[in-house]
Amino acid sequence: MNAVPPHPESVAFALQLAGVPACACDAEGRIVAASEELDALLAQPQAGRMLADLWARHVLADSQAQL
C-alpha cells in the first residue's frame, strides 16, 4: 500500500490477520502498526520506530544511492 490509511485501527487489525511480518506507516515513514510476527522477528515492538531504521545502514545507503 502506498497511501496513508484513513483508519489505523482497522489496518492494525488487518495486519494481525496476515500471519506474516508486516507493518503500516504514516506519511513520514513512522510505523503506526506492526504485526505480532514482525515484533517477534525483531524481538521488540516496532510501533513508533522509523521504517528506514529496520534496514542495516549499508543496505539503506545503497538503496538511497540508487534513487
PLY file of the C-alpha trace (Angstrom):
ply
format ascii 1.0
element vertex 67
property float x
property float y
property float z
element edge 66
property int vertex1
property int vertex2
end_header
0.00 0.00 0.00
1.36 3.43 -0.80
-1.17 5.71 0.86
-1.80 6.74 4.46
-4.69 4.62 5.75
-7.71 6.60 6.99
-8.36 4.20 9.90
-5.13 2.98 11.56
-7.07 0.71 13.93
-8.50 -1.31 11.05
-5.06 -1.53 9.43
-3.58 -2.81 12.71
-6.32 -5.44 12.88
-5.77 -6.49 9.26
-2.03 -6.90 9.88
-2.81 -9.44 12.60
-4.81 -11.49 10.08
-1.97 -11.67 7.56
0.20 -14.00 9.66
3.45 -12.61 8.24
5.89 -9.88 9.32
4.23 -6.67 8.15
3.68 -3.07 9.19
1.81 0.10 8.28
3.47 3.53 8.25
2.36 7.14 8.29
3.35 9.66 5.61
6.71 10.34 7.32
7.65 6.64 7.38
6.95 6.07 11.09
5.50 2.64 11.89
1.98 3.08 13.27
1.07 -0.62 13.45
3.07 -3.83 13.22
2.05 -7.47 13.12
2.93 -9.75 16.03
5.17 -11.66 13.63
7.27 -8.57 12.83
7.57 -7.67 16.52
8.63 -11.25 17.31
11.11 -11.38 14.41
12.83 -8.21 15.60
12.38 -9.08 19.32
10.71 -5.79 20.22
7.61 -3.74 19.42
8.07 -1.75 16.20
5.29 0.84 16.54
6.76 4.32 16.75
10.05 3.44 15.00
11.01 4.79 11.60
10.68 2.23 8.81
14.16 3.10 7.50
15.63 2.02 10.86
14.70 -1.60 10.09
17.42 -1.87 7.42
21.15 -2.16 8.00
22.95 1.13 7.37
24.86 -0.18 4.34
21.67 -1.51 2.73
19.87 1.78 3.35
22.77 3.80 1.91
22.87 1.53 -1.14
19.14 1.97 -1.70
19.28 5.74 -1.35
22.18 5.92 -3.80
20.09 4.08 -6.40
17.26 6.59 -6.08
0 1
1 2
2 3
3 4
4 5
5 6
6 7
7 8
8 9
9 10
10 11
11 12
12 13
13 14
14 15
15 16
16 17
17 18
18 19
19 20
20 21
21 22
22 23
23 24
24 25
25 26
26 27
27 28
28 29
29 30
30 31
31 32
32 33
33 34
34 35
35 36
36 37
37 38
38 39
39 40
40 41
41 42
42 43
43 44
44 45
45 46
46 47
47 48
48 49
49 50
50 51
51 52
52 53
53 54
54 55
55 56
56 57
57 58
58 59
59 60
60 61
61 62
62 63
63 64
64 65
65 66
